[in-house]
């Protein structure tokens, strides 16, 4: 095959094109990977690569030689960014655990979400805190259980909270076995709740207090025993006062129901049945209703 000679001037144009591309590539490389500025901010150093900023600790900064104009390969700058990210994560972790205690899962999730750290990176950061006992799920669970028990919460509530935080079932089981309700705190909470129920029928009052204990995380059996002990601990004057309020409340409700049903356009039988039904739904007994009717001598016809 015969050779085709290049057109005149082609070699020179090709050479210039290659040089131009080389110049552009060099320019891009300099603007991206040349350290353009160094600033000090508190205990940190800010390294600028154009608009890109890398934060180093004083220790990391002094371990190298950084000055405006210094060139970095892509790999070298990537190492700097990785070092900066890990340093930020380490400072964040130190601040986090210095303020309050967390279980391991909570801390891992925070690091993963905020800094996108790999499992190996998280393990490297958390390992010293585990060795020093700062990060310990057993201690965290015990402290949490004691604190919540002092606030009047029961075993089921505490177990559920620890599960959601990521504490293992084995650890929860060991801690849960040692939880004892703080009766003094609980009786104080029950007394406060009870004052708002003083005028309610006895059945409704007990149901409300029982539901309150269940909501606080106590089992059915625990709530029953606690409510029984609480009732036994009440002074006689409290019981008398509650009975008086209950009697006044019942009379008020019975009068209101009687006046409402006697206006209904129906027969005497259905008026009386409606009257009894309304009061029973409010938690009053048949004996209380009959006693009220006999005492007042109320009839249901017009």
C-alpha positions as CSV (number, residue, x, y, z in Angstrom):
1,X,0.0,0.0,0.0
2,X,1.6,3.3,-1.0
3,X,2.2,5.9,1.8
4,X,0.2,9.1,1.6
5,X,2.2,12.1,2.5
6,X,0.6,14.4,5.0
7,X,-0.5,17.7,3.7
8,X,1.8,20.7,4.1
9,X,1.8,22.2,7.6
10,X,-0.1,19.2,9.2
11,X,2.9,18.2,11.4
12,X,3.2,21.7,12.8
13,X,-0.6,22.0,13.5
14,X,-0.5,18.6,15.3
15,X,2.4,19.6,17.4
16,X,0.7,22.9,18.4
17,X,-2.5,21.0,19.2
18,X,-0.7,18.5,21.5
19,X,1.1,21.4,23.2
20,X,-2.2,23.3,23.7
21,X,-3.9,20.2,25.3
22,X,-0.8,19.7,27.5
23,X,-1.0,23.3,28.6
24,X,-4.7,23.0,29.5
25,X,-4.2,19.7,31.3
26,X,-1.4,21.3,33.3
27,X,-3.5,24.3,34.1
28,X,-6.3,22.1,35.3
29,X,-4.0,20.0,37.4
30,X,-2.4,23.1,39.0
31,X,-5.8,24.7,39.9
32,X,-7.2,21.4,41.3
33,X,-4.1,20.0,43.2
34,X,-2.0,23.0,44.1
35,X,-2.3,24.3,47.6
36,X,-3.4,27.9,47.0
37,X,-3.9,29.2,50.6
38,X,-3.3,28.2,54.3
39,X,-5.3,29.8,57.1
40,X,-5.4,29.3,60.9
41,X,-8.7,28.9,62.6
42,X,-8.5,28.2,66.4
43,X,-6.6,24.9,66.8
44,X,-7.2,24.0,63.1
45,X,-5.5,24.7,59.8
46,X,-7.5,25.3,56.7
47,X,-5.9,24.2,53.5
48,X,-7.4,25.6,50.3
49,X,-7.1,23.9,46.9
50,X,-8.9,26.6,44.8
51,X,-12.4,26.5,46.2
52,X,-11.9,23.1,47.9
53,X,-11.2,23.3,51.6
54,X,-9.5,20.7,53.8
55,X,-9.4,21.0,57.6
56,X,-6.4,19.6,59.5
57,X,-5.6,19.6,63.2
58,X,-2.5,21.4,64.4
59,X,-0.9,18.1,65.0
60,X,-1.6,16.8,61.5
61,X,-0.5,20.2,60.0
62,X,2.8,20.2,61.8
63,X,3.5,16.6,60.8
64,X,3.8,17.7,57.1
65,X,5.1,20.7,55.2
66,X,2.3,22.8,53.7
67,X,2.7,26.1,51.9
68,X,0.9,27.9,49.1
69,X,2.1,26.7,45.8
70,X,2.9,23.1,46.9
71,X,1.6,20.6,44.5
72,X,-0.2,17.4,45.4
73,X,-1.1,14.4,43.3
74,X,-4.7,13.2,43.3
75,X,-3.7,10.4,45.6
76,X,-2.0,12.7,48.1
77,X,-4.9,15.1,48.2
78,X,-7.3,12.2,48.8
79,X,-5.2,11.1,51.7
80,X,-5.4,14.7,53.1
81,X,-9.2,14.7,52.8
82,X,-9.4,11.3,54.4
83,X,-7.2,12.5,57.3
84,X,-9.4,15.6,57.7
85,X,-12.6,13.6,57.7
86,X,-11.3,11.2,60.3
87,X,-10.1,14.0,62.5
88,X,-13.5,15.7,62.4
89,X,-15.1,12.4,63.3
90,X,-12.7,11.9,66.2
91,X,-13.4,15.4,67.5
92,X,-17.1,14.9,67.2
93,X,-16.9,11.6,69.0
94,X,-14.9,13.1,71.8
95,X,-17.4,15.9,72.2
96,X,-20.4,13.6,72.0
97,X,-19.3,11.1,74.7
98,X,-18.1,14.0,76.9
99,X,-21.7,15.3,77.2
100,X,-23.7,12.2,78.0
101,X,-23.6,8.4,77.7
102,X,-24.7,6.4,74.7
103,X,-24.9,2.8,73.7
104,X,-22.6,1.6,70.9
105,X,-25.4,1.3,68.3
106,X,-26.4,5.0,68.8
107,X,-22.8,6.2,68.4
108,X,-22.1,4.0,65.4
109,X,-25.3,5.3,63.7
110,X,-24.4,8.9,64.3
111,X,-20.9,8.4,62.9
112,X,-22.1,6.6,59.9
113,X,-24.8,9.2,59.1
114,X,-22.7,12.3,59.7
115,X,-19.3,11.2,58.3
116,X,-20.2,8.2,56.1
117,X,-17.6,6.1,57.8
118,X,-17.0,2.5,56.9
119,X,-17.3,-0.2,59.5
120,X,-13.5,-0.5,59.8
121,X,-13.1,3.3,60.3
122,X,-15.9,3.3,63.0
123,X,-14.2,0.4,64.8
124,X,-10.9,2.2,64.8
125,X,-12.4,5.3,66.3
126,X,-14.5,3.5,68.9
127,X,-11.9,0.9,70.1
128,X,-10.1,3.3,72.5
129,X,-13.4,4.3,74.1
130,X,-14.4,0.6,74.6
131,X,-11.0,-0.2,76.2
132,X,-11.4,2.8,78.7
133,X,-14.9,1.7,79.5
134,X,-16.4,5.0,78.3
135,X,-18.4,3.1,75.7
136,X,-20.0,0.1,77.4
137,X,-23.6,-1.2,76.8
138,X,-23.8,-3.0,80.1
139,X,-23.0,0.2,82.1
140,X,-25.2,2.3,79.8
141,X,-28.2,0.0,80.2
142,X,-27.8,-0.1,84.1
143,X,-27.6,3.7,84.3
144,X,-30.6,4.1,82.0
145,X,-32.7,1.6,83.9
146,X,-31.9,3.2,87.3
147,X,-32.7,6.7,86.0
148,X,-36.0,5.6,84.4
149,X,-36.9,3.6,87.5
150,X,-36.3,6.7,89.6
151,X,-38.7,8.6,87.3
152,X,-41.4,6.0,88.0
153,X,-41.2,3.8,84.9
154,X,-41.6,0.1,84.9
155,X,-39.6,-2.9,83.5
156,X,-41.6,-3.2,80.2
157,X,-41.1,0.5,79.3
158,X,-37.3,0.3,80.1
159,X,-36.8,-2.8,78.1
160,X,-38.6,-1.4,75.1
161,X,-36.5,1.8,75.2
162,X,-33.3,-0.1,75.4
163,X,-34.3,-2.4,72.5
164,X,-35.0,0.7,70.3
165,X,-31.6,2.1,71.2
166,X,-29.9,-1.0,69.9
167,X,-28.8,-2.7,73.2
168,X,-28.6,-6.5,72.8
169,X,-31.3,-8.7,74.2
170,X,-28.8,-10.6,76.4
171,X,-27.7,-7.3,78.1
172,X,-31.3,-6.1,78.5
173,X,-32.2,-9.4,80.1
174,X,-29.4,-9.2,82.7
175,X,-30.2,-5.6,83.5
176,X,-34.0,-6.1,83.6
177,X,-33.8,-8.8,86.2
178,X,-32.4,-6.3,88.7
179,X,-35.0,-3.5,88.1
180,X,-37.1,-2.7,91.2
181,X,-39.9,-0.1,91.1
182,X,-39.4,3.0,93.2
183,X,-42.6,2.9,95.3
184,X,-42.1,6.3,96.9
185,X,-41.9,8.0,93.5
186,X,-44.8,5.8,92.1
187,X,-47.1,6.5,95.0
188,X,-46.4,10.2,94.6
189,X,-47.3,10.1,90.9
190,X,-50.4,8.0,91.7
191,X,-51.4,10.5,94.4
192,X,-51.1,13.4,91.9
193,X,-53.2,11.5,89.3
194,X,-55.7,10.4,92.0
195,X,-56.4,14.0,93.0
196,X,-57.8,14.7,89.6
197,X,-60.0,11.6,89.9
198,X,-61.3,12.1,93.4
199,X,-64.9,12.8,92.3
200,X,-65.1,9.9,89.8
201,X,-66.8,6.7,90.6
202,X,-64.6,4.2,92.4
203,X,-64.6,1.8,89.5
204,X,-63.6,4.5,87.0
205,X,-61.0,5.8,89.4
206,X,-59.3,2.5,89.8
207,X,-59.4,1.8,86.0
208,X,-57.7,5.2,85.4
209,X,-55.0,4.5,87.9
210,X,-54.5,1.0,86.6
211,X,-54.2,2.3,83.0
212,X,-51.7,4.9,84.2
213,X,-49.4,2.1,85.7
214,X,-49.7,0.1,82.5
215,X,-48.7,3.1,80.4
216,X,-45.7,3.6,82.6
217,X,-44.5,0.1,81.7
218,X,-45.7,-2.1,84.5
219,X,-47.1,-5.6,83.8
220,X,-50.7,-6.5,84.6
221,X,-49.6,-8.3,87.9
222,X,-47.2,-5.5,88.9
223,X,-49.9,-2.8,88.3
224,X,-52.4,-4.8,90.4
225,X,-50.1,-5.2,93.4
226,X,-48.9,-1.6,93.2
227,X,-52.4,-0.2,93.0
228,X,-53.5,-2.4,96.0
229,X,-50.5,-1.2,98.1
230,X,-51.2,2.4,97.1
231,X,-54.8,2.2,98.2
232,X,-53.8,0.6,101.5
233,X,-51.3,3.4,102.1
234,X,-53.9,6.2,101.9
235,X,-54.7,8.1,105.2
236,X,-58.3,7.8,106.4
237,X,-58.9,11.5,105.9
238,X,-58.1,11.1,102.2
239,X,-60.5,8.2,101.8
240,X,-63.3,10.2,103.6
241,X,-62.7,13.3,101.5
242,X,-62.8,11.2,98.3
243,X,-66.1,9.6,99.3
244,X,-67.6,13.1,99.9
245,X,-66.5,14.3,96.5
246,X,-67.7,11.2,94.9
247,X,-71.2,11.5,96.5
248,X,-71.4,15.2,95.4
249,X,-70.3,14.2,91.9
250,X,-72.8,11.4,91.7
251,X,-75.8,13.5,92.8
252,X,-74.8,16.2,90.2
253,X,-74.6,13.6,87.4
254,X,-77.8,11.8,88.5
255,X,-79.8,15.1,88.6
256,X,-78.5,16.0,85.1
257,X,-79.4,12.6,83.7
258,X,-82.9,12.6,85.3
259,X,-83.8,16.0,83.9
260,X,-82.5,14.9,80.4
261,X,-84.5,11.6,80.2
262,X,-87.7,12.8,81.7
263,X,-88.1,15.2,78.7
264,X,-87.9,12.4,76.2
265,X,-91.1,11.5,74.3
266,X,-91.2,7.9,75.3
267,X,-92.8,5.7,77.9
268,X,-92.0,5.5,81.6
269,X,-90.1,2.2,81.3
270,X,-87.8,3.4,78.6
271,X,-87.1,6.6,80.4
272,X,-86.0,4.8,83.5
273,X,-83.9,2.3,81.5
274,X,-82.2,5.2,79.7
275,X,-81.5,6.9,83.1
276,X,-79.9,3.8,84.6
277,X,-77.9,3.0,81.5
278,X,-76.4,6.5,81.3
279,X,-75.2,6.4,85.0
280,X,-73.9,2.9,84.7
281,X,-71.8,3.9,81.7
282,X,-70.3,6.7,83.9
283,X,-69.2,4.0,86.4
284,X,-71.9,4.2,89.0
285,X,-73.4,1.0,90.5
286,X,-77.1,-0.1,90.5
287,X,-77.2,0.2,94.3
288,X,-76.1,3.9,94.1
289,X,-78.7,4.6,91.4
290,X,-81.6,2.9,93.3
291,X,-80.6,4.7,96.5
292,X,-80.7,8.0,94.7
293,X,-84.2,7.4,93.2
294,X,-85.6,6.3,96.6
295,X,-84.1,9.2,98.4
296,X,-85.4,11.8,96.0
297,X,-88.7,10.0,95.3
298,X,-88.2,10.6,91.6
299,X,-90.6,9.3,89.0
300,X,-90.2,9.3,85.2
301,X,-93.6,10.3,84.0
302,X,-94.5,13.9,83.4
